Amino acid sequence: MAVSFNFTGEYAIDQGADWYATFIYKQPAEITNISGNGTTVTVTATNGFTPGQTVSIDGVIPPIYNLQNVTIATATASSFTITNGATGTYISGGLATSAVNLTGATAALQLRSLPSSPDAVLSLATGGNGITITGAAGQVDTHATAAQTADIDPGMYYYDLEITSSGIVTRLAQGQAEVSAEVTR
């Protein structure tokens, strides 16, 4: 499922200026229980995590279990453990997230006046064409040059960013993008 993010207002693409956007692809797991014994924290959540993966936990009550960038010690499809001294009675909430390893993946971003428009007004891709992937971190950096944005008429557009890994295409992000008019030339 793609994240919707609109590049409007303060996030608009400025015509005639370099444009940068960074996306992080994370795998979520909804937490249904957590317990800690003073040495190990056990998290109950349907997940696809593996031992050694870095995970962040947010939104748990009590907040003692909200942990950032901790390493998974063991993992099954229904739970995982972390070496941590947190203890307390789980009340509710929580989402565990971990960056998806994008090593070997490719990416493409296109901007169009309408989703059905036959021509893209901006096309970025991996391989030296404006998109760089930092694999293990799940990070996708996009960059459109000033010359590229200068060629786009001001207005509202639609975009999406797709990742291809092992032949599987996943839409990472989508939304609208406003291009604001350049005044100084």
N, C-alpha and C positions, 0 to 999 in steps of 0.2 A: 504494500500500500504506500503510495507516494505521499510525502508531506506537502501540503499546500503552503506556499509562501509567496506573497505579492511584493514585488519590487516597486513600491509607489512611495510618494512623499519623500521623506528623508532617505529612502532606500532606492529612489529612482535611478535609472541609468542616465547619466548626463551626456547628451550629444556632444561629440568632439572631445571627450575625456576618456582616459583609461577607466575600465570598469572591472572590479574584482568581486568575486563571491566565493565563499568557502562553504562546503557542505560536508557533514560527517554522517556516514551511514552506520547506524547502530541497530543492533538486534535487541528487541525488548522482551522481557519476561515479567508477567504480572505475578506479584507475590501474594500468596494466600496464607503463609505462616512463617515466622522466624523464631528461632530459639537459640540462646547462647548459654554455654556452660562455664564461661570464664576463660576458655582456651580456643574453642571452635564455635563459630556461628553457622547454624544450619538454616538454609533458606529453602522453603517449599515453593516451587514455581515451575510450571511446565516450561522447558527451555531447551536450547540446542547448544548450550555452553560446553566447553571442554576444560580440563585441568590446565592451569597455566595462563588462562585467558584473564585479562583485566576487566573488572566489572565495577560499575557504580550503582549504588542503591539510594533511591530518593523517595520521599513521600510516605515513609513508615511512621506510625505512631506505636511505640515511643521513638523519638528521633535518635536515640542512642544507636539504632541500627541503620541510620542513614550514613553509609560509608562510601567514600570516593576513591576510585582507582586502586581497588584491592584485588589481590590475585586469588583465583579460584583454586582451592586445594584438591577437591574431588567433585565429580559431577555425574549425575544420572539424568534421564529425561524428565524427572519430576522434582529434583532438588539439587542443590550444590552446597558446598561448605567453603568457609573462609577461615583462616587462622586469625582470630581477633578476640579480645577479652571482653567484648560487649555482653551484657546480660540484661534481662528484663522480660516482662510479659508482653507478648505481641498483642496489640489491640486491633489495628487495621492498616490497610493501605500498603502501598509500595510498588515500585517498578524498578527492576534491575535492567541495566542496559550495558552492552558491550559493543565496541566497534567491530564491524564486519571486516575481515581481512580481504582487501581488494587486490592483493598481489596477482598480477597477470590479467586483471580486468581492463576493459576499455570503457570510454564514456563519450557521450555526445550530448550537446545542448543545442536546441534550435529555438529561435524567436520568430514568430509569425504574426501577421496582422489579425488573422483568425485561425483557430485550430485547423480548419479545412483549407486554408490558403495553400496553393500549390508551391509557392516560393517562400523560402525562409529569408528574412532580412538580416539574420545573423546565424551563423553556424560555427560552433566550436567543437573540437574533438581532441582526443588524446593523439599522440604521435606528433607533437609539435604544433598543434593547431589550436592552442588556447586552453587546453585542459591538462592538468597534471594530477596524477593519483599517487598518494602516499599509502601504499598497500596495507600494511599491518595496522595503521591508524584509522583506516576506513575514511580517509580524508580525500575529498575531490575539490581541487582549486580551479576556478575558472577565471579567465582573463580575456577581455576584449580590448583591443588597442584603441587609442584615440581615433586613428584612421577608420577603424571598423565602425565605431559608434557615430562618427561624423556622417557616415553614409545612411544612417537610419533617420527617417522623418520623425519629428516629435509626435507623440500619441501613445495610446494604450496598445499593448501587444500581449500575446500568449507565449509561454515557454514551457518546455519540460526538459529534464535532465535524466538520461537513461544510462544505466550501467549494463555492460554485457560481460558475463563471466561464465566460462565453460558452456557457451552457446545459449545461456539463459539471459533474457533481457528483463531488467527490473527498472521501473520508473522510480527514481530516488526523490525527485521534487518536481512540482508543477505549479503554475499559477499565472498571474498577470504581471507584466512589467511595463512601467511607464517610462517613456523616453522624454526627458525634459529638454527644451530647446536651448541650443547654445547661442549666447548673445555675443560674446567676445570671440572674434575670429582673427 
